[in-house]
Amino acid sequence: MDKFVGILGGMGTEATSYFYAQLMSFVNATSDQEHLKVLLYNNSKIPDRTNYILNHTNSPLGELITSAKILEHAGVDFIVIPCNAAHHFYDEIKKNLSIPLIDITREVLAEIQINKQSKTTIGLCATTGTIKAALYEKSFEAEGLKLYTPNELEQNVINEVIYNIKNKKHIDYNRLSSAINNFCLCHQINTLILGCTELSLIKNKLKLSGIVVMDSNTILAYRTYQYAKNIIEVTK
């Protein structure tokens, strides 16, 4: 029997919508009844995660826990959060749940290992909050894997673009592609993690050379599908 999936969304809403569309595409259903049972709570009022990590502004933790509890009380079997920076609060959210909470960083790591990309040089593009919180480093270093991150100038370009996506402002794709290519060339990176779910929305517009792109949003959707269909086991 398929698992009942809980999606804690709204960070941002378009990234959540993309995640849901990706999840449904993996099901390959031929009728309404073959689709997954999903409850999506799009809480757009959750305070900005990066602002909190960097500046200790209004904490999103309370809204994150409340949102997760709403999904749990509705009867979902497990919860996913299609936002990387929100996983800064993963341990605190998980402590308040009696059902599994999927960790996006560990799912990306697992997919990289399955695809044998762990034997390459790996880089990370994400918000400044995710970078500063070292969310991916914690998972990767536990497996003995080194992860490269952009320098300050490159990071400023990436972070600016992420917020331009959120705020529907102009995006200079050439400038972004140049910053990422320079970053990858400097460290001889050939596997790049898109560690912000907003970057999933524009990945097809990036002009990257000889780089395997691992999109955290798509990976989380695929792994969620596998958990829901019992292809891999959900653990607490």
C-alpha positions as CSV (number, residue, x, y, z in Angstrom):
1,M,0.0,0.0,0.0
2,D,1.3,3.4,-1.0
3,K,2.4,5.8,1.8
4,F,0.5,9.1,2.4
5,V,3.0,11.9,1.6
6,G,3.1,15.2,3.5
7,I,4.7,18.1,1.8
8,L,5.6,21.2,3.9
9,G,5.9,23.9,1.3
10,G,5.8,27.6,0.7
11,M,9.6,28.2,0.7
12,G,9.0,29.3,-2.0
13,T,5.7,28.5,-3.5
14,E,7.0,28.1,-7.1
15,A,9.7,25.7,-5.9
16,T,7.1,23.7,-4.0
17,S,4.9,23.6,-7.1
18,Y,7.8,22.4,-9.2
19,F,8.5,19.7,-6.6
20,Y,4.9,18.5,-6.7
21,A,4.9,18.4,-10.5
22,Q,8.2,16.4,-10.4
23,L,6.8,14.0,-7.9
24,M,3.7,13.3,-10.0
25,S,5.8,12.8,-13.1
26,F,7.7,10.0,-11.5
27,V,4.4,8.1,-10.7
28,N,3.6,7.6,-14.4
29,A,-0.1,7.1,-13.5
30,T,-2.6,6.0,-16.2
31,S,-5.6,6.9,-14.0
32,D,-6.6,9.2,-11.1
33,Q,-6.5,6.2,-8.8
34,E,-2.9,5.4,-9.6
35,H,-1.6,8.7,-8.3
36,L,-0.1,9.1,-4.8
37,K,-2.1,10.2,-1.8
38,V,-0.5,13.6,-1.0
39,L,-1.2,16.5,1.4
40,L,0.6,19.7,0.5
41,Y,0.5,22.5,3.1
42,N,1.9,25.6,1.4
43,N,2.6,27.9,4.3
44,S,3.8,31.1,2.6
45,K,4.1,32.9,6.0
46,I,7.2,31.1,7.2
47,P,9.9,33.7,7.9
48,D,13.0,33.7,5.6
49,R,15.4,31.0,6.6
50,T,18.6,32.6,5.3
51,N,17.8,35.9,7.0
52,Y,17.5,34.1,10.3
53,I,20.7,32.1,9.8
54,L,22.7,35.1,8.9
55,N,21.1,37.9,10.9
56,H,19.1,36.2,13.6
57,T,15.9,37.9,12.4
58,N,12.4,36.4,13.1
59,S,12.8,32.7,13.5
60,P,10.9,30.3,11.2
61,L,11.2,27.4,13.6
62,G,7.8,27.9,15.2
63,E,5.9,28.0,11.9
64,L,7.9,25.0,10.7
65,I,7.0,22.9,13.7
66,T,3.4,24.0,13.6
67,S,3.2,23.2,9.9
68,A,4.8,19.8,10.3
69,K,2.3,19.0,13.2
70,I,-0.6,20.0,11.0
71,L,0.5,17.4,8.4
72,E,1.2,14.8,11.1
73,H,-2.3,15.3,12.6
74,A,-3.8,14.9,9.2
75,G,-2.4,11.4,9.0
76,V,0.5,11.5,6.6
77,D,3.1,8.7,6.9
78,F,6.1,11.0,6.4
79,I,7.0,14.6,5.6
80,V,9.3,16.2,3.1
81,I,10.3,19.8,2.9
82,P,11.3,21.1,-0.6
83,C,13.5,23.9,0.9
84,N,17.2,23.3,1.6
85,A,17.7,26.2,4.1
86,A,14.8,25.0,6.2
87,H,16.8,21.9,7.0
88,H,18.9,24.1,9.3
89,F,16.0,23.4,11.7
90,Y,15.7,19.7,10.8
91,D,16.7,18.3,14.2
92,E,14.3,20.6,16.1
93,I,11.4,19.8,13.8
94,K,12.0,16.1,13.9
95,K,12.1,16.1,17.8
96,N,8.4,17.3,17.7
97,L,7.2,14.6,15.3
98,S,6.4,10.9,15.8
99,I,6.6,10.2,12.0
100,P,9.7,10.3,9.7
101,L,11.0,13.6,8.4
102,I,13.1,13.2,5.2
103,D,16.4,15.0,5.1
104,I,17.0,16.6,1.7
105,T,20.8,16.6,2.2
106,R,21.0,12.9,2.9
107,E,18.8,12.1,-0.1
108,V,21.1,14.1,-2.4
109,L,24.1,12.3,-0.9
110,A,22.4,8.9,-1.4
111,E,21.6,9.7,-5.0
112,I,25.2,10.9,-5.7
113,Q,26.5,7.7,-4.2
114,I,24.1,5.5,-6.2
115,N,25.2,7.3,-9.4
116,K,28.9,7.0,-8.4
117,Q,29.3,10.8,-8.5
118,S,30.9,10.6,-5.1
119,K,34.2,9.7,-6.8
120,T,34.2,13.1,-8.6
121,T,34.9,16.6,-7.3
122,I,31.7,18.0,-5.9
123,G,30.6,21.6,-5.6
124,L,27.5,23.3,-4.1
125,C,25.4,26.2,-5.2
126,A,22.9,27.3,-2.6
127,T,21.7,30.3,-0.6
128,T,24.2,32.0,1.6
129,G,22.2,30.7,4.6
130,T,22.6,27.1,3.5
131,I,26.3,27.7,2.8
132,K,27.0,29.3,6.2
133,A,25.0,26.7,8.0
134,A,27.1,24.0,6.4
135,L,24.0,21.8,5.9
136,Y,25.5,19.7,3.2
137,E,28.9,19.5,4.7
138,K,27.5,17.7,7.8
139,S,26.1,14.9,5.7
140,F,29.0,14.7,3.2
141,E,31.8,14.9,5.7
142,A,30.3,12.0,7.7
143,E,30.9,9.9,4.5
144,G,34.4,11.3,4.1
145,L,33.5,13.5,1.1
146,K,34.8,17.0,0.5
147,L,32.4,19.6,-0.7
148,Y,33.5,22.9,-2.4
149,T,31.6,26.1,-2.1
150,P,31.9,29.4,-4.1
151,N,34.0,32.3,-3.1
152,E,32.4,35.5,-1.8
153,L,31.9,37.2,-5.2
154,E,30.5,34.0,-6.8
155,Q,28.3,33.4,-3.8
156,N,26.9,37.0,-3.9
157,V,25.9,36.4,-7.6
158,I,24.2,33.1,-6.8
159,N,22.3,34.4,-3.8
160,E,21.2,37.5,-5.6
161,V,19.7,35.3,-8.4
162,I,18.0,33.0,-6.0
163,Y,16.2,36.0,-4.4
164,N,15.4,37.5,-7.9
165,I,13.7,34.2,-8.7
166,K,11.6,34.4,-5.5
167,N,10.8,38.1,-6.1
168,K,10.2,37.7,-9.9
169,K,13.0,40.2,-10.8
170,H,15.3,40.2,-13.8
171,I,17.8,37.4,-13.9
172,D,21.1,37.7,-15.8
173,Y,21.6,34.1,-16.8
174,N,25.0,34.8,-18.5
175,R,26.3,36.4,-15.3
176,L,25.1,33.5,-13.2
177,S,26.5,30.9,-15.6
178,S,29.8,32.7,-15.7
179,A,30.0,32.7,-11.9
180,I,29.2,29.0,-11.6
181,N,31.6,28.0,-14.4
182,N,34.4,30.0,-12.8
183,F,33.7,28.3,-9.5
184,C,33.7,24.9,-11.0
185,L,36.9,25.6,-13.1
186,C,38.8,26.9,-10.0
187,H,38.2,23.6,-8.1
188,Q,38.0,21.3,-11.1
189,I,34.4,20.5,-10.1
190,N,32.5,18.0,-12.3
191,T,29.5,17.3,-10.1
192,L,27.5,20.3,-9.0
193,I,24.7,20.2,-6.5
194,L,21.9,22.7,-6.9
195,G,21.3,23.1,-3.2
196,C,18.4,25.5,-3.4
197,T,15.0,24.5,-4.8
198,E,14.6,27.8,-6.6
199,L,17.6,27.0,-8.8
200,S,15.6,24.0,-10.1
201,L,13.3,26.5,-11.8
202,I,16.1,27.9,-14.0
203,K,18.5,25.0,-14.3
204,N,17.7,24.6,-18.0
205,K,18.8,28.2,-18.7
206,L,22.3,27.7,-17.2
207,K,25.1,27.3,-19.7
208,L,27.5,25.0,-17.9
209,S,30.3,23.1,-19.5
210,G,31.1,19.4,-18.8
211,I,29.4,19.4,-15.4
212,V,26.9,16.8,-14.0
213,V,24.1,18.7,-12.3
214,M,22.4,17.1,-9.3
215,D,19.2,19.0,-8.6
216,S,18.2,18.7,-5.0
217,N,14.5,19.5,-5.8
218,T,14.2,16.8,-8.4
219,I,16.2,14.3,-6.3
220,L,14.0,14.9,-3.3
221,A,10.9,14.3,-5.5
222,Y,12.3,11.1,-6.9
223,R,13.3,9.8,-3.5
224,T,9.9,10.8,-2.1
225,Y,8.3,8.8,-4.9
226,Q,10.4,5.8,-3.9
227,Y,9.5,6.1,-0.3
228,A,5.8,6.5,-1.1
229,K,5.8,3.4,-3.3
230,N,7.8,1.4,-0.8
231,I,10.7,1.0,-3.2
232,I,13.0,2.2,-0.4
233,E,12.1,2.0,3.3
234,V,11.1,5.1,5.3
235,T,13.0,5.3,8.6
236,K,12.6,7.7,11.5
